[in-house]
Amino acid sequence: MTDMLEPRAGDVVLEVGTGCGYQAAVLAELVAKVYSIEVVRELAAAESRGVIVCPAGFVSDHLEILYDLDVECRTLAQDLGIAWRRTRSPNADPAFLRVLTDVVLDRLSLSAL
């Protein structure tokens, strides 16, 4: 995800996240300044009943999902007294893999032209 942003040393970035910090920490090493909005604390302060986290930029569970979200963010939400849930990642779901395979095969056939 970070590489898609193409961050440069002088950039200033607004990162909207769950408040668990991984992406903000990565960006802080690459750019001049990172402003991070931590929505979990803000939701708790607004007396929200809970938060549903959807890591839409990821197709599989990995360190940022399994630790930053499932451990740190969930713990933060629990400590603040609000419910926390996360949507499932596609991982190795057969339907997702079929679509991914179709996309790759389509691209390969186009590049052969």
C-alpha positions as CSV (number, residue, x, y, z in Angstrom):
1,M,0.0,0.0,0.0
2,T,2.8,2.5,0.9
3,D,4.5,2.0,-2.5
4,M,1.3,3.0,-4.3
5,L,1.5,6.3,-2.5
6,E,5.0,6.9,-3.8
7,P,6.0,9.0,-0.8
8,R,8.9,11.4,-1.0
9,A,11.1,12.9,1.7
10,G,9.4,16.3,1.7
11,D,5.8,15.1,1.7
12,V,3.2,15.8,4.4
13,V,0.7,12.9,4.7
14,L,-2.7,12.6,6.4
15,E,-3.2,9.0,7.5
16,V,-6.7,8.0,8.6
17,G,-6.5,4.8,10.6
18,T,-7.6,2.9,13.5
19,G,-5.0,4.4,15.8
20,C,-2.8,1.4,16.1
21,G,0.1,3.0,14.2
22,Y,1.7,0.6,11.7
23,Q,1.1,2.6,8.6
24,A,1.8,5.9,10.3
25,A,5.1,4.5,11.6
26,V,6.1,3.3,8.1
27,L,5.2,6.7,6.6
28,A,7.1,8.6,9.3
29,E,10.3,7.0,8.1
30,L,9.7,8.1,4.5
31,V,8.2,11.6,4.6
32,A,8.6,14.9,6.4
33,K,5.5,14.8,8.5
34,V,2.6,12.4,9.2
35,Y,-0.7,13.6,10.6
36,S,-2.7,10.6,11.9
37,I,-6.4,10.5,12.8
38,E,-7.1,7.8,15.3
39,V,-10.8,7.0,14.9
40,V,-11.1,4.5,17.8
41,R,-10.5,7.1,20.5
42,E,-12.7,9.6,18.7
43,L,-15.5,7.1,18.4
44,A,-15.3,6.2,22.1
45,A,-15.3,9.9,23.0
46,A,-18.4,10.3,20.9
47,E,-20.0,7.5,22.9
48,S,-20.2,5.2,19.9
49,R,-21.3,1.6,20.7
50,G,-18.5,0.2,18.6
51,V,-16.4,0.1,15.5
52,I,-16.2,-2.3,12.5
53,V,-12.8,-2.4,10.9
54,C,-12.5,-3.3,7.2
55,P,-8.9,-3.6,6.1
56,A,-9.9,-3.1,2.5
57,G,-6.4,-2.7,1.2
58,F,-5.4,-6.2,2.1
59,V,-6.5,-9.6,0.6
60,S,-4.9,-11.8,3.3
61,D,-4.3,-11.8,7.0
62,H,-0.7,-10.9,7.8
63,L,1.2,-9.1,10.6
64,E,-0.5,-5.7,10.2
65,I,-3.9,-7.4,10.4
66,L,-3.2,-10.1,12.9
67,Y,-1.3,-8.0,15.4
68,D,-1.9,-4.3,14.8
69,L,-5.7,-4.7,14.3
70,D,-6.6,-8.0,16.0
71,V,-4.5,-7.4,19.1
72,E,-3.6,-3.7,19.5
73,C,-6.6,-2.1,18.1
74,R,-9.0,-4.6,19.6
75,T,-7.4,-4.1,23.0
76,L,-7.6,-0.3,22.7
77,A,-11.4,-0.5,21.8
78,Q,-12.0,-2.9,24.7
79,D,-10.1,-0.6,27.1
80,L,-12.2,2.3,25.9
81,G,-15.4,0.3,26.4
82,I,-16.6,0.0,22.8
83,A,-17.3,-3.1,20.8
84,W,-14.8,-4.1,18.1
85,R,-15.2,-6.3,15.0
86,R,-13.2,-6.8,11.8
87,T,-14.4,-8.0,8.5
88,R,-12.9,-11.2,7.1
89,S,-10.1,-11.1,4.6
90,P,-10.5,-13.1,1.4
91,N,-7.3,-15.2,2.1
92,A,-7.7,-18.4,0.2
93,D,-11.4,-18.2,-0.4
94,P,-12.1,-20.3,-3.6
95,A,-14.4,-17.6,-5.2
96,F,-11.8,-14.9,-4.6
97,L,-9.0,-17.1,-6.1
98,R,-11.1,-17.9,-9.2
99,V,-11.6,-14.2,-9.8
100,L,-7.9,-13.5,-9.2
101,T,-7.0,-16.3,-11.6
102,D,-9.4,-14.9,-14.3
103,V,-7.8,-11.5,-14.0
104,V,-4.3,-12.8,-14.3
105,L,-5.2,-15.0,-17.3
106,D,-7.0,-12.0,-19.0
107,R,-3.9,-9.8,-18.5
108,L,-1.6,-12.6,-19.8
109,S,-3.7,-13.0,-22.9
110,L,-3.7,-9.2,-23.5
111,S,0.1,-9.0,-23.1
112,A,0.5,-11.7,-25.8
113,L,-1.2,-9.4,-28.4
